[in-house]
Amino acid sequence: MTKLKTIEWLDRHREPQCPPDPRFPDGVDLDLSKGRMPVCTVALEHPAKRCGAWLITCPCGNRIMVTTAGRPDDPRSVKIACLK
């Protein structure tokens, strides 16, 4: 049986305190794989509701947390290397 990846939103109940970075009006695609293969790519709700973090667990067991600020420059996807 294959495990499904899970994406959990951890809300910090804070509104953004700083203006967004104008260089990324449509968000950021994070590549945390460092060029390793295979990878898991996850689309995130964008922009996030407010300040908080995404806890992402991939089928391989790799777990990461990506912070958000509830702004247009938040991550819209993340790519991570599998543990295999």
N, C-alpha and C positions, 0 to 999 in steps of 0.2 A: 504494500500500500504506500503511495506517495503522499508525503505531507504537503499541505498547501502553504504557500507563503502567507504570513499575516502582517497586516499593517494596522498599528494601533496609534490613535491620536492621544497625546498627553497634554491636556489644556492647562496652561499656567494662569488663565483668567486675567491676563494683562493685555492691554492694548499697546500698539507700537509706540515707542517713545522718540524714535528718530525717523527722519525722512528716508525713503527708499533710495537705493543706488540707481541713478538715472541710466547707467550703462546696461542695466538688466530689467527693462520695463516688462518683459514677458517671462521673467523667472530665470532660474539657473538649472541646467542639467548637470548634476554632480557625477563625476566619474571617480569613484574611490577604489577602482580595481587595480590600479598601478600596472595596467597592461597584462595582468594575469588572466588566464582562461580556465575553465568556463566562468561565465558571469551570470548574475541575475539582475535584471533591470526592472525597476518598480516605478510606475507612475504615481505621483502624489496629488492630492487635492491641492489646487493652486488658485489663488494664494490661500495660505492657511487662514483659519478663522481669526487667529490672533497669536500672541506669543505662546510658544509651546514646543513640542517635539513630536516627531514620528518615530515610533519604535517598530523596526522592520525585522522580521524573522523569516529567513529563506528556508526552503525545503532542506538544504544541506546542513542547516543548524546555525549558520552564520547569523549573528544578530548585531544590528547597529542602531544608533539613535542619531537623528538629524534634527537640529533645532530650526525653528521658524520664528518669524517676527510679525506675521500677519500683514506682510507688505507685498507689492508686486515683484520684488527681487528675491522672494522666497524660492527654495528648491521646488521644481516641478517634476523632477525625476531623479532617481539615484541608481547608479550601477555599482555593484559590489562583486568581488571575486568569491567564488564558491570555496568551501573548505576542502573539497575533494582533492 
